């Protein structure tokens, strides 16, 4: 697998990985998220909470994280069927999971804080997308084994 990776694919992996690192390192500076600290400290939203700014920030973070993850997947596999599946997972998260997370966080965060903590990791961290890498690798190994 590794000897087949072209310079273009190595660049995609590097940009994807560095992008994920940069999003993580600068998350407090790039994204508006007063809820996390306020819920832990006070058990409710801060007084000056801006729901639209919060939602926009989360949408941007989701797009960046999953976009960089898709770059990594492209660099590792470059198969159309894997890319289509990864983009499908991206859109499922964007259309179903992200709106669910935003509604629960903005309107019901005090009651669902424990659940939101786990949903946050699934939706806004690239966890779901990065779980595809071992699955695609396994699928690729099965395909190669059946060809031999």
VEXLUM-942661 format. One record per residue (C-alpha): x, y, z. Coordinates in steps of 0.25 Angstrom, whole numbers, plus 5000, padded with zeros to 4 digits. Layout:
<nodes>
XYZ;...
</nodes>
This chain:
<nodes>
500050005000;501150105004;501950084992;500850124983;500550264989;500950374979;501450504983;500150564981;499550464991;500650495001;500350645000;498850615003;499150535015;500150645020;499150755018;498050675024;498850645036;499450785038;498050835036;497450755047;498650785056;498450935054;496950935056;497150865069;498350955074;497551085070;496151045074;496051145085;496451255076;495651215063;494351165069;493351235078;492951135089;492551195102;491551085106;492550975110;493251055121;491951125125;491250985127;492350935135;492451055144;490951105145;490050995139;489451095129;489751175116;490551305119;489751435119;490351485106;490251355098;490051375083;489351255077;489651295062;491051315064;491151185072;490451105061;491351175050;492551135058;492150995059;491850985044;493151035040;493950945050;493150825045;493450855030;494950875033;495150755042;494350665032;494950725020;496350705025;495950565029;495450535015;496850585009;497550485018;496650375013;496850414999;498350415001;498350275007;497350204997;496950294985;495850194982;494550264977;493650174985;494450204997;494350354994;492850344991;492550275004;493450375012;492650485006;491350415009;491750405024;492150555023;490750595018;490050505028;490750565039;490550705033;489050685031;488650595043;489650595054;490150745053;488750805054;488350705065;489550745073;489350895070;487850885075;488150805087;489350905091;488551035088;487250995094;487450875104;488850885108;488650885123;487750755122;488550685112;490050725116;490550585118;489950535105;490450655098;491850635103;491950505095;491150555083;492150665082;493250575081;492550495070;492150615062;493150725063;494450645065;494750565053;494550435060;493450375051;494250405039;495550355044;494950225048;494750205033;496250185031;496350045038;495050005031;495550045017;496849975020;496149845024;495249855012;496449875003;497149755009;495949665007;495849704993;497349684990;497249544997;496049504989;496849544976;497949454979;
</nodes>
